[in-house]
């Protein structure tokens, strides 16, 4: 009896927790999901404050460093001992036989690194700032990931590209969730002719192969339009073809929910369809929507990067990971500057982070299951 009483007392506080409190507690205990959450938080922070984190404006050119390799951060002074972090400049040398240009460190050109330095102007919420997280004390250039064919800093462009890529992912994911939720819930709840018409439309959308249809639709975008106009139209095309999956999944879920006792009780007491959908149907599908969104975002990031890499997505002067990789399509450029592939690392990290976050949420959304 004593053991049973103690067990009951241990279980009792847990029974007083709400569903979302149980989800939060279970998610915090999931190390894999927490690592993904921290990674997602870091990526979102970089995308919001890209101008602050990036040392330079994405179009700032160092004309003396074309295809310059990454600079190594050094903490040991030439005469020995520790010193403040610094980087060395490069000297260009040409091989007299192959005429290949190589870069060697130049000990006479030293740039000390510092935090919170003044640099190129960047804007946040309409306010202009000049302070950057990292830079040099003497105003010289530092290229942690080298430069491209125009002398632009790859590291700064990659960080600024995070903003455009994440903005595309969030816009497409949010709009797809909104449209798919409305259509899927309405189709599953009301049924009848509405369900028949909606499902035929969904089947029509899903009957096309994804990649050829994307390329065909993107090909009709006006190339002489403003980059922002192309960006919005590109996002609309992605939304047009991605809402159908969530709509069909929610339809089946709503059909099973509407036969539950609490929904029948709400109908019996005279609750309107709108109230039943808002208070009973949508809240019970929210966990599925959230998990779907976390998996959808990395898919959109990969798709945008792939299409922009082919030159049919985001257009210059807008900077995204895909447009940066577009410069590597020339094999000669890749051989001369393999560091231009740096955005691939950001793509891999972001996809892994969001997938880990989604896995953690998926497990946490069922807090009553066994670990």
Buried (B, 14 or more C-beta within 10 A) or exposed (E): EEEEEEEEEEEEEEEEEEEEEBBBEBBEEBEEBBBBBEBBEEBBEBBBBBBBBBBBBBBBBBEEBBBBBBBEEBEEEEEEEEBEBBBBBBEBEEEEEEEEEEBEBEEEEBBBBBEEBEBBEBEEEEEEBEEBBBBBEEEBBBBBBBBBEEBBBBBBBBBBBBBBBBBBBBBBBBBBBBBBBBBBBBBBBBBEEBBEEBBEBBEEBEEEEEEEBBEEBBEEBEEEEEEEEBBEBBBEBBBBBBBBBBBBBBBEBBBEBBEEEEBEEBBEEEBEEEEBBEEBBBEBBEBBBBBBBBBBBBBBBBBBBBBBBBBBBBBEEBBBBBBBBBBBEEEEBBEBBEBBBBBBEBBEEBBBBBBBBBBBBBBBBEBEEEE
